[in-house]
Structure formats: C-alpha cells, structure tokens
Amino acid sequence: MGFSICCLSCDAPDIAGSRRCRDCISSHVKVRDKISSGVATSKADRLSIEFITMLANPADFIENTVHSEMMSHYKSLIDKHQGKSQPKTAEEVQERFERQRNKPQKSLIRDVASNRKKNTEVLNSEEIEELLSKISDRTPEVSESYWEELLQDVNELLDED
C-alpha cells in the first residue's frame, strides 16, 4: 500500500479492524489513489508521487543523501515488524553467517536433473525423423543405420556412467 510505516508509527493499539485503523487505511487509500491517478502537472504532484514511492520501498532510498536517515529508520521499523532485525553484536553476525553457510544450497539445474526420470524407451528411425521434422525446417537425409549407430553410441556412453 505504501503507508505501512504510518501504521508502524501509530500510537493506537495494534488491533486489526478497529475503527481508527479502518479510518486511517481508508484515508490512505483515497490519498494514494488521488495522487497516483493522472499525470503530475505541478511540482507538488511530483513531490507527492516521489514521497509515496519512497514510503512504499524505503530500502530503495537508503542511499538518498537527503532522506537516508529516515528511510533507514523506516526500513528498520518494517524489518522489526516482520521479524528481520539487523544483528547488533559480533556474535549475532557470526550466528547469521553460520546459518547461511549451513543452509542447503539450491540449484535449479541440479534439482531438475535429479528429478528427471530416465527414459528407457528407444525411438525407432521413423519416430526420430518425425521429431526432427517438428523442430527443424528440413528433414535430414541420413540412412537408418546412422540412427541405430548413434543410439548405440549414446547408450554406451550412458552405460559408462
């Protein structure tokens, strides 16, 4: 929504659906829709759009020379609310590095390869020609023995593994 920082900075009790929360969220939606609808024609329009953009993603504006302190503060409030706080001591930093190091490494290619079922079905030369004609503009002119020899070579290579 872009105004979550307002909720995190609010002094009202954190009770979902309370009258005050509904009123604030309703007004936030109206303001956001009004600002983001249409083309920015004035400097105030451009500043308000920039402000909403900054509130929606404060982490993207931490390097901003003017707003970095507030954006860092907003990001820390959001991270704390989401349970992602920055480590404060050397031990906490070490623990986080250790957790990352021990986390299982994922590889999409390796996962797909290990989940692939080995195909034991052998295609005959007509099926091979049909598949080749579907993926190519031209059909290769090779003898039937060529495919049989090629399949034997491939099978031998697979058997060696």
CNS distance restraints for C-alpha pairs under 8 A (distance, minus, plus):
assign (resid   1 and name CA) (resid  29 and name CA) 7.69 0.50 0.50
assign (resid   1 and name CA) (resid  56 and name CA) 6.72 0.50 0.50
assign (resid   2 and name CA) (resid  52 and name CA) 6.17 0.50 0.50
assign (resid   2 and name CA) (resid  53 and name CA) 7.21 0.50 0.50
assign (resid   2 and name CA) (resid  55 and name CA) 5.32 0.50 0.50
assign (resid   2 and name CA) (resid  56 and name CA) 3.71 0.50 0.50
assign (resid   2 and name CA) (resid  57 and name CA) 7.45 0.50 0.50
assign (resid   3 and name CA) (resid   7 and name CA) 7.15 0.50 0.50
assign (resid   3 and name CA) (resid  28 and name CA) 6.89 0.50 0.50
assign (resid   3 and name CA) (resid  52 and name CA) 7.68 0.50 0.50
assign (resid   3 and name CA) (resid  55 and name CA) 6.24 0.50 0.50
assign (resid   3 and name CA) (resid  56 and name CA) 6.65 0.50 0.50
assign (resid   4 and name CA) (resid   8 and name CA) 6.38 0.50 0.50
assign (resid   4 and name CA) (resid  55 and name CA) 7.90 0.50 0.50
assign (resid   4 and name CA) (resid  56 and name CA) 7.74 0.50 0.50
assign (resid   5 and name CA) (resid   9 and name CA) 6.09 0.50 0.50
assign (resid   5 and name CA) (resid  55 and name CA) 7.09 0.50 0.50
assign (resid   5 and name CA) (resid  74 and name CA) 6.40 0.50 0.50
assign (resid   5 and name CA) (resid  77 and name CA) 7.56 0.50 0.50
assign (resid   5 and name CA) (resid  78 and name CA) 7.07 0.50 0.50
assign (resid   6 and name CA) (resid  10 and name CA) 6.02 0.50 0.50
assign (resid   8 and name CA) (resid  77 and name CA) 6.95 0.50 0.50
assign (resid   8 and name CA) (resid  78 and name CA) 7.44 0.50 0.50
assign (resid   8 and name CA) (resid  81 and name CA) 7.86 0.50 0.50
assign (resid  12 and name CA) (resid  20 and name CA) 7.69 0.50 0.50
assign (resid  15 and name CA) (resid  21 and name CA) 7.85 0.50 0.50
assign (resid  16 and name CA) (resid  21 and name CA) 7.07 0.50 0.50
assign (resid  17 and name CA) (resid  21 and name CA) 6.23 0.50 0.50
assign (resid  17 and name CA) (resid  22 and name CA) 6.06 0.50 0.50
assign (resid  18 and name CA) (resid  22 and name CA) 6.21 0.50 0.50
assign (resid  19 and name CA) (resid  23 and name CA) 6.17 0.50 0.50
assign (resid  20 and name CA) (resid  24 and name CA) 6.16 0.50 0.50
assign (resid  21 and name CA) (resid  25 and name CA) 6.00 0.50 0.50
assign (resid  22 and name CA) (resid  26 and name CA) 5.93 0.50 0.50
assign (resid  23 and name CA) (resid  27 and name CA) 6.22 0.50 0.50
assign (resid  24 and name CA) (resid  28 and name CA) 6.05 0.50 0.50
assign (resid  25 and name CA) (resid  29 and name CA) 6.14 0.50 0.50
assign (resid  26 and name CA) (resid  30 and name CA) 6.36 0.50 0.50
assign (resid  27 and name CA) (resid  31 and name CA) 6.12 0.50 0.50
assign (resid  28 and name CA) (resid  32 and name CA) 6.00 0.50 0.50
assign (resid  29 and name CA) (resid  33 and name CA) 6.00 0.50 0.50
assign (resid  30 and name CA) (resid  34 and name CA) 6.01 0.50 0.50
assign (resid  31 and name CA) (resid  35 and name CA) 6.06 0.50 0.50
assign (resid  32 and name CA) (resid  36 and name CA) 5.97 0.50 0.50
assign (resid  32 and name CA) (resid  52 and name CA) 7.46 0.50 0.50
assign (resid  33 and name CA) (resid  37 and name CA) 5.85 0.50 0.50
assign (resid  35 and name CA) (resid  45 and name CA) 7.07 0.50 0.50
assign (resid  35 and name CA) (resid  48 and name CA) 6.89 0.50 0.50
assign (resid  35 and name CA) (resid  49 and name CA) 6.47 0.50 0.50
assign (resid  36 and name CA) (resid  49 and name CA) 6.67 0.50 0.50
assign (resid  40 and name CA) (resid  45 and name CA) 4.94 0.50 0.50
assign (resid  40 and name CA) (resid  46 and name CA) 5.52 0.50 0.50
assign (resid  41 and name CA) (resid  45 and name CA) 6.33 0.50 0.50
assign (resid  41 and name CA) (resid  46 and name CA) 7.54 0.50 0.50
assign (resid  42 and name CA) (resid  46 and name CA) 6.47 0.50 0.50
assign (resid  43 and name CA) (resid  47 and name CA) 6.13 0.50 0.50
assign (resid  44 and name CA) (resid  48 and name CA) 6.06 0.50 0.50
assign (resid  45 and name CA) (resid  49 and name CA) 6.24 0.50 0.50
assign (resid  46 and name CA) (resid  50 and name CA) 6.15 0.50 0.50
assign (resid  47 and name CA) (resid  51 and name CA) 6.02 0.50 0.50
assign (resid  48 and name CA) (resid  52 and name CA) 6.24 0.50 0.50
assign (resid  49 and name CA) (resid  53 and name CA) 6.20 0.50 0.50
assign (resid  50 and name CA) (resid  54 and name CA) 6.16 0.50 0.50
assign (resid  51 and name CA) (resid  55 and name CA) 6.22 0.50 0.50
assign (resid  52 and name CA) (resid  56 and name CA) 6.08 0.50 0.50
assign (resid  53 and name CA) (resid  57 and name CA) 6.47 0.50 0.50
assign (resid  54 and name CA) (resid  58 and name CA) 5.25 0.50 0.50
assign (resid  54 and name CA) (resid  60 and name CA) 7.49 0.50 0.50
assign (resid  54 and name CA) (resid  61 and name CA) 6.49 0.50 0.50
assign (resid  54 and name CA) (resid  71 and name CA) 7.79 0.50 0.50
assign (resid  57 and name CA) (resid  61 and name CA) 7.41 0.50 0.50
assign (resid  58 and name CA) (resid  62 and name CA) 6.68 0.50 0.50
assign (resid  58 and name CA) (resid  71 and name CA) 4.95 0.50 0.50
assign (resid  58 and name CA) (resid  72 and name CA) 7.15 0.50 0.50
assign (resid  58 and name CA) (resid  74 and name CA) 6.43 0.50 0.50
assign (resid  58 and name CA) (resid  75 and name CA) 5.75 0.50 0.50
assign (resid  59 and name CA) (resid  71 and name CA) 6.64 0.50 0.50
assign (resid  59 and name CA) (resid  72 and name CA) 7.01 0.50 0.50
assign (resid  59 and name CA) (resid  75 and name CA) 5.87 0.50 0.50
assign (resid  61 and name CA) (resid  67 and name CA) 7.22 0.50 0.50
assign (resid  61 and name CA) (resid  68 and name CA) 6.37 0.50 0.50
assign (resid  61 and name CA) (resid  71 and name CA) 6.24 0.50 0.50
assign (resid  62 and name CA) (resid  67 and name CA) 7.17 0.50 0.50
assign (resid  62 and name CA) (resid  68 and name CA) 4.38 0.50 0.50
assign (resid  62 and name CA) (resid  69 and name CA) 7.22 0.50 0.50
assign (resid  62 and name CA) (resid  71 and name CA) 5.42 0.50 0.50
assign (resid  62 and name CA) (resid  72 and name CA) 5.66 0.50 0.50
assign (resid  63 and name CA) (resid  68 and name CA) 5.66 0.50 0.50
assign (resid  64 and name CA) (resid  68 and name CA) 5.00 0.50 0.50
assign (resid  67 and name CA) (resid  71 and name CA) 6.06 0.50 0.50
assign (resid  68 and name CA) (resid  72 and name CA) 5.94 0.50 0.50
assign (resid  69 and name CA) (resid  73 and name CA) 6.28 0.50 0.50
assign (resid  70 and name CA) (resid  74 and name CA) 6.08 0.50 0.50
assign (resid  71 and name CA) (resid  75 and name CA) 6.02 0.50 0.50
assign (resid  72 and name CA) (resid  76 and name CA) 6.13 0.50 0.50
assign (resid  73 and name CA) (resid  77 and name CA) 6.30 0.50 0.50
assign (resid  74 and name CA) (resid  78 and name CA) 6.28 0.50 0.50
assign (resid  75 and name CA) (resid  79 and name CA) 6.00 0.50 0.50
assign (resid  76 and name CA) (resid  80 and name CA) 5.94 0.50 0.50
assign (resid  76 and name CA) (resid  85 and name CA) 7.05 0.50 0.50
assign (resid  76 and name CA) (resid  86 and name CA) 7.93 0.50 0.50
assign (resid  77 and name CA) (resid  81 and name CA) 6.17 0.50 0.50
assign (resid  78 and name CA) (resid  82 and name CA) 6.21 0.50 0.50
assign (resid  79 and name CA) (resid  83 and name CA) 6.02 0.50 0.50
assign (resid  79 and name CA) (resid  84 and name CA) 4.70 0.50 0.50
assign (resid  79 and name CA) (resid  85 and name CA) 5.63 0.50 0.50
assign (resid  80 and name CA) (resid  84 and name CA) 5.52 0.50 0.50
assign (resid  80 and name CA) (resid  85 and name CA) 5.14 0.50 0.50
assign (resid  87 and name CA) (resid  92 and name CA) 5.20 0.50 0.50
assign (resid  87 and name CA) (resid  93 and name CA) 5.52 0.50 0.50
assign (resid  87 and name CA) (resid  96 and name CA) 7.89 0.50 0.50
assign (resid  88 and name CA) (resid  92 and name CA) 6.50 0.50 0.50
assign (resid  88 and name CA) (resid  93 and name CA) 7.39 0.50 0.50
assign (resid  89 and name CA) (resid  93 and name CA) 6.40 0.50 0.50
assign (resid  90 and name CA) (resid  94 and name CA) 6.12 0.50 0.50
assign (resid  91 and name CA) (resid  95 and name CA) 6.08 0.50 0.50
assign (resid  92 and name CA) (resid  96 and name CA) 6.17 0.50 0.50
assign (resid  93 and name CA) (resid  97 and name CA) 6.26 0.50 0.50
assign (resid  94 and name CA) (resid  98 and name CA) 6.11 0.50 0.50
assign (resid  95 and name CA) (resid  99 and name CA) 6.12 0.50 0.50
assign (resid  96 and name CA) (resid 100 and name CA) 6.22 0.50 0.50
assign (resid  97 and name CA) (resid 101 and name CA) 6.07 0.50 0.50
assign (resid  98 and name CA) (resid 102 and name CA) 6.15 0.50 0.50
assign (resid  99 and name CA) (resid 103 and name CA) 6.06 0.50 0.50
assign (resid 106 and name CA) (resid 111 and name CA) 7.65 0.50 0.50
assign (resid 107 and name CA) (resid 111 and name CA) 6.03 0.50 0.50
assign (resid 108 and name CA) (resid 112 and name CA) 6.10 0.50 0.50
assign (resid 109 and name CA) (resid 113 and name CA) 6.09 0.50 0.50
assign (resid 110 and name CA) (resid 114 and name CA) 6.10 0.50 0.50
assign (resid 111 and name CA) (resid 115 and name CA) 6.15 0.50 0.50
assign (resid 112 and name CA) (resid 116 and name CA) 6.09 0.50 0.50
assign (resid 123 and name CA) (resid 127 and name CA) 5.86 0.50 0.50
assign (resid 123 and name CA) (resid 128 and name CA) 6.31 0.50 0.50
assign (resid 124 and name CA) (resid 128 and name CA) 6.34 0.50 0.50
assign (resid 125 and name CA) (resid 129 and name CA) 6.14 0.50 0.50
assign (resid 125 and name CA) (resid 144 and name CA) 6.15 0.50 0.50
assign (resid 125 and name CA) (resid 147 and name CA) 6.43 0.50 0.50
assign (resid 125 and name CA) (resid 148 and name CA) 7.70 0.50 0.50
assign (resid 126 and name CA) (resid 130 and name CA) 6.12 0.50 0.50
assign (resid 127 and name CA) (resid 131 and name CA) 6.18 0.50 0.50
assign (resid 128 and name CA) (resid 132 and name CA) 6.14 0.50 0.50
assign (resid 129 and name CA) (resid 133 and name CA) 6.10 0.50 0.50
assign (resid 129 and name CA) (resid 139 and name CA) 7.09 0.50 0.50
assign (resid 129 and name CA) (resid 140 and name CA) 7.83 0.50 0.50
assign (resid 130 and name CA) (resid 134 and name CA) 6.40 0.50 0.50
assign (resid 131 and name CA) (resid 135 and name CA) 6.57 0.50 0.50
assign (resid 132 and name CA) (resid 136 and name CA) 5.82 0.50 0.50
assign (resid 132 and name CA) (resid 139 and name CA) 6.70 0.50 0.50
assign (resid 132 and name CA) (resid 140 and name CA) 7.96 0.50 0.50
assign (resid 133 and name CA) (resid 137 and name CA) 6.62 0.50 0.50
assign (resid 133 and name CA) (resid 138 and name CA) 6.41 0.50 0.50
assign (resid 133 and name CA) (resid 139 and name CA) 5.47 0.50 0.50
assign (resid 142 and name CA) (resid 146 and name CA) 6.49 0.50 0.50
assign (resid 143 and name CA) (resid 147 and name CA) 7.37 0.50 0.50
assign (resid 144 and name CA) (resid 148 and name CA) 6.66 0.50 0.50
assign (resid 145 and name CA) (resid 149 and name CA) 6.03 0.50 0.50
assign (resid 146 and name CA) (resid 150 and name CA) 6.09 0.50 0.50
assign (resid 147 and name CA) (resid 151 and name CA) 6.03 0.50 0.50
assign (resid 148 and name CA) (resid 152 and name CA) 6.17 0.50 0.50
assign (resid 149 and name CA) (resid 153 and name CA) 6.18 0.50 0.50
assign (resid 150 and name CA) (resid 154 and name CA) 6.20 0.50 0.50
assign (resid 151 and name CA) (resid 155 and name CA) 6.01 0.50 0.50
assign (resid 152 and name CA) (resid 156 and name CA) 6.08 0.50 0.50
assign (resid 153 and name CA) (resid 157 and name CA) 6.28 0.50 0.50
assign (resid 154 and name CA) (resid 158 and name CA) 6.21 0.50 0.50
assign (resid 155 and name CA) (resid 159 and name CA) 6.07 0.50 0.50
assign (resid 156 and name CA) (resid 160 and name CA) 6.29 0.50 0.50
assign (resid 157 and name CA) (resid 161 and name CA) 6.87 0.50 0.50
